[in-house]
């Protein structure tokens, strides 16, 4: 088999296997994820809030018309499912592109091993199940690295064009992807003969702008929205909005790595680092890019008050790629052939697959449904229930719950957090007999590492939830699980005797 056909076979094999794997158990209710409802509304109502570039939404908009008919095109759950399948494809494409990069850089064995390492990445598997942008950004980063490698190998006009397309994909995934634009411009400038530099840069920018605008046509109607949205997102990351945030620096991403795959793969990256330090000229530009981005993101996000595990996805996949890269270079230095030198990865991949299996099983466990069924079966119909919004009992006042069978009990809602309804005494005065709370909501107030805008963790919300758990009687409880959108940590508390 020729290298070209082998590369195509590798890419398609990883893409298809990833798509099949990532599409498992993705039919849970769209309103379980706090961000999916807003994206579904943007698609159905043909409106955009510009919080992120439009590649994901534009792609799903087209996919909706291609795969749904009639009223299903405006059914929120159906639209969310199209979005999730599209994200699964983007996730599989990210894994396949990194495998292709390893193939083109180190050979066939490295390519297949890298594909296996990436497609079994537990974090990629989980994020592939949500209608969210992070896998789309990762797909763009992977495409950028592949195009960069090819352009450095053969700086032709065709290679320049694909390099610009890949850069536009990264920038169209999330605003963070724009950091690759100046990197690309510098590389094009330095890699071009002086008489051709202006023409090459002009072509690159023209292709970049054309592809980026293809996915982001709504920006033409409101160009100022780009800057407003970037300001809003950076403000959130910097912790300048109201609410409880983490103190910095924090160890959130150290914990994230421990949960999603452990430290064997990052440990194997030491082999790559030794080669890079000993002979940096041997390291390809794409390898340096992935390594530097991983370091900057790991350190940078650790010093931002807002923390989310999905931000860590590029770092997690970079560790997998660099672990394979290090062993491939060790194999080349030792002048050995075959896959025997990759046996060090077996334990790491095994550890990943064990974590992946746990996450896979967790997608089949719906604690909200279990609690709702328990309330229907065990609570008297004259009970009055107040809830955190994230508990998601059937609520006729919420558009996302249309068509759900209401509880026989009266439901008090309208606030995102139960604490916003008042004190326990206020709730009792309203006739509330039971409350349901969600750890995804209250947990941040009880986390010692999180502080409010004044640097204190002694907030009214903290006092409310501490009082609730000490004075009320917990009737039903489920702990936060590996997939905390389906196992968000629920407590059902009786306050009727207070």
C-alpha positions in Angstrom: 0.0 0.0 0.0 1.3 3.4 -0.9 1.9 6.0 1.8 -0.9 8.2 0.4 -3.4 5.3 0.5 -2.2 4.2 3.9 -2.7 7.8 5.2 -6.2 7.9 3.8 -7.1 4.5 5.3 -5.8 5.6 8.7 -7.7 8.9 8.6 -10.9 7.3 7.6 -10.6 4.4 10.1 -10.0 6.7 13.0 -12.8 9.1 11.8 -15.4 6.4 11.4 -14.5 4.5 14.6 -14.5 7.8 16.6 -17.8 8.8 15.2 -19.4 5.4 16.1 -17.9 5.5 19.6 -18.7 9.2 20.3 -22.3 8.8 19.2 -23.2 6.3 21.9 -25.7 7.3 24.6 -26.2 10.8 23.4 -30.0 11.0 23.6 -30.3 12.5 27.1 -32.5 15.6 27.5 -31.0 18.7 26.0 -31.9 20.9 29.0 -29.6 18.9 31.3 -26.7 20.8 29.9 -27.0 24.5 30.9 -25.6 25.8 27.5 -27.4 23.5 25.0 -30.8 25.2 25.3 -29.4 28.5 24.3 -27.7 27.1 21.2 -30.9 25.2 20.2 -32.8 28.4 20.4 -30.3 30.2 18.2 -30.8 27.5 15.6 -34.6 27.4 15.7 -35.1 31.2 15.9 -32.3 32.0 13.3 -30.7 34.4 15.8 -27.1 34.5 17.1 -25.6 35.9 20.3 -22.0 35.8 19.0 -20.6 34.5 22.2 -18.6 32.2 20.0 -17.7 32.2 16.3 -20.3 30.5 14.1 -18.7 27.4 12.6 -20.5 25.0 14.9 -23.9 26.7 14.6 -23.6 27.3 10.9 -22.7 23.7 10.3 -25.6 22.4 12.5 -28.0 24.8 10.7 -27.2 23.2 7.4 -27.3 19.7 8.9 -30.7 20.4 10.5 -32.2 21.1 7.1 -30.4 18.0 5.6 -31.5 15.5 8.3 -34.8 16.8 9.8 -38.2 17.3 8.2 -41.4 19.1 9.1 -41.9 20.0 12.7 -38.8 18.2 13.8 -36.8 21.1 12.5 -38.1 23.1 15.3 -38.2 20.4 18.0 -35.5 21.3 20.5 -34.5 17.8 21.3 -34.1 16.8 17.7 -32.0 19.9 16.9 -29.8 19.2 20.0 -29.3 15.7 18.7 -28.2 17.0 15.3 -25.8 19.3 17.2 -24.4 16.5 19.2 -23.9 14.3 16.2 -22.0 17.1 14.5 -19.9 17.6 17.6 -19.1 13.9 17.6 -18.0 14.2 14.0 -15.7 17.2 14.9 -14.3 15.2 17.8 -13.6 12.2 15.6 -12.0 14.5 13.0 -9.7 15.9 15.6 -8.5 12.5 16.6 -8.1 11.4 12.9 -6.1 14.6 12.1 -3.7 14.1 15.0 -3.2 10.5 13.9 -2.5 11.7 10.3 0.0 14.2 11.7 1.8 11.4 13.6 1.7 9.3 10.4 3.2 12.0 8.3 5.8 12.9 10.9 6.9 9.5 12.3 5.4 6.8 10.1 2.6 4.3 10.0 3.0 2.7 13.5 3.0 6.0 15.2 0.0 7.1 13.2 -2.1 4.1 14.3 -1.0 4.3 17.9 -1.7 8.0 18.0 -5.1 7.4 16.6 -5.9 4.8 19.3 -4.6 7.1 22.0 -6.7 10.0 20.8 -9.9 8.2 20.1 -9.9 6.6 23.6 -9.2 9.9 25.3 -12.0 10.1 28.0 -12.3 13.8 27.9 -12.7 13.9 24.1 -15.3 11.1 24.5 -17.4 13.0 27.0 -17.2 16.4 25.2 -18.2 14.7 22.0 -21.6 14.2 23.5 -22.4 17.9 24.0 -23.6 20.6 21.6 -20.5 22.7 22.6 -17.7 24.4 20.7 -14.6 22.9 22.4 -14.2 19.8 20.1 -14.7 22.1 17.1 -11.8 24.3 18.3 -9.7 21.1 18.7 -10.5 20.0 15.2 -9.3 23.4 14.0 -6.1 23.1 16.0 -5.4 19.6 14.7 -6.1 20.8 11.1 -3.8 23.7 11.6 -1.0 21.4 12.8 -1.4 19.1 9.8 -1.4 22.0 7.4 1.5 23.6 9.1 3.6 20.4 8.8 2.7 20.1 5.1 3.4 23.7 4.4 6.8 23.6 6.1 7.7 20.5 4.1 6.6 22.0 0.8 5.8 25.7 0.9 3.8 25.7 -2.4 0.9 28.0 -3.2 -1.4 25.0 -2.7 0.1 24.3 0.7 -0.3 28.0 1.6 -4.0 27.8 0.7 -4.7 24.8 2.8 -2.7 26.4 5.7 -5.0 29.4 5.5 -8.1 27.3 5.4 -6.9 25.3 8.5 -6.1 28.6 10.3 -9.6 29.9 9.5 -11.1 26.6 10.9 -9.3 27.1 14.2 -10.5 30.7 14.5 -14.0 29.8 13.5 -14.3 27.2 16.3 -13.7 29.6 19.2 -12.3 33.0 19.7 -9.2 31.4 21.3 -8.4 30.0 17.8 -7.5 33.5 16.6 -4.1 33.1 18.5 -3.0 30.9 15.6 -3.4 33.7 13.0 -0.3 35.8 14.0 1.7 32.5 14.4 0.7 31.6 10.9 1.5 35.0 9.5 5.0 35.0 11.1 5.7 31.5 9.7 4.6 32.5 6.2 6.7 35.6 6.3 9.8 33.9 7.5 9.4 30.9 5.1 9.0 33.0 2.0 11.6 34.7 -0.2 11.5 38.5 0.2 10.1 39.3 -3.3 7.1 37.0 -2.7 6.3 37.9 0.9 3.6 40.5 0.3 1.8 38.3 -2.4 1.9 35.2 -0.1 0.6 37.1 2.9 -2.1 38.7 0.8 -3.2 35.3 -0.5 -3.1 33.8 3.0 -5.2 36.6 4.5 -7.7 36.5 1.6 -8.3 32.8 1.9 -8.4 33.1 5.7 -11.0 35.9 5.6 -13.1 34.1 3.0 -13.3 30.8 4.9 -13.9 32.5 8.2 -16.7 34.7 6.8 -18.2 31.7 5.1 -19.0 30.2 8.6 -19.6 33.7 10.2 -21.9 35.5 7.7 -24.1 36.9 10.5 -21.2 39.0 11.7 -21.5 41.1 8.5 -24.9 42.3 9.8 -23.4 43.2 13.2 -19.6 43.6 13.0 -19.4 45.2 16.4 -20.8 42.0 18.0 -17.4 40.3 17.5 -15.6 42.8 19.8 -18.5 42.9 22.3 -18.5 39.1 22.5 -14.8 38.8 22.9 -14.9 41.4 25.7 -17.8 39.5 27.4 -15.9 36.1 27.2 -12.6 37.5 28.5 -14.4 39.3 31.3 -15.9 35.9 32.4 -12.5 34.2 32.3 -11.0 37.0 34.3 -13.6 36.6 37.0 -14.8 40.2 36.7 -18.5 39.3 36.7 -20.5 38.9 39.9 -20.6 35.6 41.7 -18.3 33.0 43.2 -15.1 32.1 41.5 -11.9 30.1 42.3 -8.9 31.7 44.0 -5.8 31.7 41.8 -3.6 29.9 41.2 -5.7 26.8 41.6 -5.1 23.1 41.1 -8.3 22.4 39.2 -6.5 21.3 36.0 -4.2 19.0 37.9 -7.3 17.4 39.3 -8.8 17.3 35.8 -5.8 15.4 34.4 -6.0 13.0 37.3 -9.6 12.2 36.6 -9.5 12.1 32.8 -6.7 9.6 32.1 -4.2 10.0 34.9 -0.5 10.9 34.6 1.0 8.1 32.6 0.7 9.9 29.3 2.0 13.2 30.6 4.9 11.2 32.2 5.8 9.7 28.8 6.0 13.2 27.4 9.3 13.4 29.3 10.9 11.3 26.5 9.8 13.9 23.9 11.1 16.7 26.1 14.5 15.1 26.4 14.8 14.9 22.7 13.5 18.5 22.3 16.1 19.8 24.7 18.9 17.7 23.3 18.3 18.6 19.7 15.5 21.1 19.2 16.0 21.4 15.4 14.8 17.8 15.0 11.4 18.8 16.4 8.8 19.8 13.8 6.9 23.1 14.0 3.6 21.3 14.7 5.2 19.5 17.7 6.5 22.7 19.1 3.1 24.3 18.6 1.2 21.6 20.4 3.7 21.6 23.3 3.9 25.3 23.7 0.1 25.7 23.5 -0.3 22.9 26.2 2.1 24.7 28.6 0.5 28.1 28.0 -3.0 26.8 28.4 -2.3 24.7 31.5 -0.5 27.6 33.2 -2.8 30.4 31.9 -6.1 28.7 32.8 -4.8 27.9 36.3 -4.5 31.6 36.9 -8.0 32.4 35.7 -10.8 32.5 38.3 -13.2 30.8 36.0 -12.4 27.1 35.6 -14.1 24.4 33.4 -12.7 21.0 32.5 -13.6 21.4 28.8 -10.9 24.2 28.5 -8.3 21.4 29.1 -9.1 19.4 26.0 -6.3 20.7 23.8 -3.8 20.0 26.7 -5.1 16.5 27.2 -4.8 15.6 23.5 -1.4 17.3 23.2 -0.1 15.0 26.0 -1.3 12.0 24.0 0.3 13.1 20.8 3.6 14.1 22.4 3.8 10.8 24.3 3.6 9.0 20.9 6.1 11.5 19.4 8.6 10.9 22.1 8.5 7.1 21.8 8.7 7.4 18.0 11.8 9.5 18.2 13.3 7.1 20.8 12.6 4.2 18.4 14.3 6.1 15.6 17.4 6.8 17.7 17.6 3.2 18.8 17.4 2.1 15.2 14.7 -0.4 16.0 11.7 -1.3 14.0 8.2 -2.5 14.9 5.8 -1.7 17.6 7.7 -3.1 20.6 9.0 0.3 21.7 5.3 1.4 22.1 4.6 -1.1 24.8 5.1 1.6 27.3 1.9 3.1 26.0 -0.1 0.0 26.7 -0.7 0.7 30.4 -1.5 4.4 29.6 -4.1 3.4 27.0 -5.5 0.7 29.3 -5.9 3.3 32.0 -7.6 5.6 29.6 -10.0 2.9 28.4 -11.0 2.1 32.0 -11.9 5.7 32.6 -13.7 5.9 29.2 -15.7 2.8 30.2 -16.8 4.4 33.4 -17.9 7.6 31.5 -19.7 5.5 28.9 -21.7 3.7 31.6 -22.5 6.9 33.3 -24.2 8.3 30.2 -26.8 5.6 30.7 -27.6 6.7 34.3 -30.0 9.5 34.6 -30.3 10.7 38.2 -32.8 13.4 37.5 -35.2 10.9 36.0 -34.7 8.6 39.0 -35.5 11.4 41.4 -38.6 12.5 39.5 -39.9 8.9 39.5 -39.2 8.6 43.2 -41.2 11.8 43.9 -44.1 10.6 41.9 -44.2 7.3 43.8 -43.5 8.4 47.3 -44.5 12.0 47.9 -48.1 13.0 48.8 -49.9 15.1 46.1 -50.4 18.0 48.6 -46.7 18.5 49.0 -45.1 21.8 47.8 -41.6 21.5 46.2 -39.1 24.2 45.6 -36.0 23.5 43.5 -32.8 24.7 42.1 -33.4 25.3 38.4 -30.7 22.6 37.5 -32.8 19.9 39.2 -35.2 20.1 36.3 -38.4 18.7 37.6 -41.1 19.1 35.0 -42.0 22.8 35.0 -44.7 24.1 32.7 -43.3 27.6 33.0 -40.1 26.7 31.2 -40.2 26.4 27.4 -37.6 23.6 27.4 -40.0 21.4 29.4 -42.9 21.6 26.9 -44.6 18.2 26.6 -43.3 16.8 29.9 -45.8 15.3 32.3 -46.0 17.6 35.3 -45.6 16.3 38.9 -48.8 15.9 40.9 -47.3 18.1 43.6 -47.2 21.9 43.3 -43.8 23.2 42.1 -42.3 26.5 43.3 -39.7 27.7 40.8 -38.6 30.7 38.8 -35.2 31.2 40.3 -31.9 29.7 39.1 -30.8 29.0 42.7 -33.0 27.9 45.5 -31.3 30.4 47.8 -32.6 33.2 45.7 -36.1 32.4 46.9 -35.2 33.5 50.4 -34.4 31.9 53.7 -35.7 28.6 55.0 -38.3 30.6 57.0 -39.3 32.4 53.8 -39.8 29.1 52.0 -41.9 27.7 54.9 -44.0 30.9 54.8 -44.7 30.2 51.1 -46.0 26.8 52.1 -42.9 24.8 50.8 -42.6 21.4 52.4 -39.8 19.9 50.4 -36.8 21.2 48.4 -34.6 19.7 45.8 -31.1 21.0 45.3 -28.3 20.3 42.8 -24.6 20.1 43.7 -23.7 21.6 40.4 -25.4 24.7 41.7 -24.7 24.8 45.5 -21.3 23.0 45.4 -19.4 26.2 44.5 -20.7 27.9 47.6 -19.4 25.1 49.8 -16.1 24.9 48.1 -13.4 26.5 50.2 -11.3 27.4 47.2 -14.0 29.6 45.7 -14.5 33.2 46.7 -16.9 36.0 45.9 -15.8 39.4 44.4 -14.7 40.6 47.8 -12.4 37.6 48.4 -14.7 35.9 50.9 -16.4 32.5 50.8 -18.8 33.3 53.6 -21.7 34.2 51.4 -25.5 34.3 52.1 -25.9 31.3 49.7 -23.3 29.3 51.7 -25.2 30.0 54.9 -28.5 29.0 53.3 -27.3 25.6 52.0 -25.4 24.8 55.2 -28.6 25.6 57.2 -30.7 23.5 54.8 -28.5 20.4 55.2 -28.1 20.7 59.0 -31.8 21.4 59.8 -33.7 19.5 57.1 -34.2 15.8 56.6 -32.6 14.3 53.5 -35.1 11.8 52.0 -33.3 11.0 48.7 -29.7 11.6 47.6 -27.4 10.8 44.7 -23.8 11.8 44.5 -22.2 13.7 41.7 -21.0 11.2 39.1 -18.4 11.0 36.4 -20.8 12.7 33.9 -22.2 15.4 36.2 -24.8 16.6 33.7 -26.6 13.3 34.2 -25.4 12.7 37.7 -25.3 16.3 39.0 -25.5 15.5 42.7 -29.1 15.8 43.8 -30.6 16.1 47.3 -34.3 16.0 48.2 -34.9 17.5 51.6 -37.9 17.6 53.8 -38.3 20.9 55.6 -42.0 20.5 56.6 -41.1 20.2 60.3 -39.0 23.4 60.5 
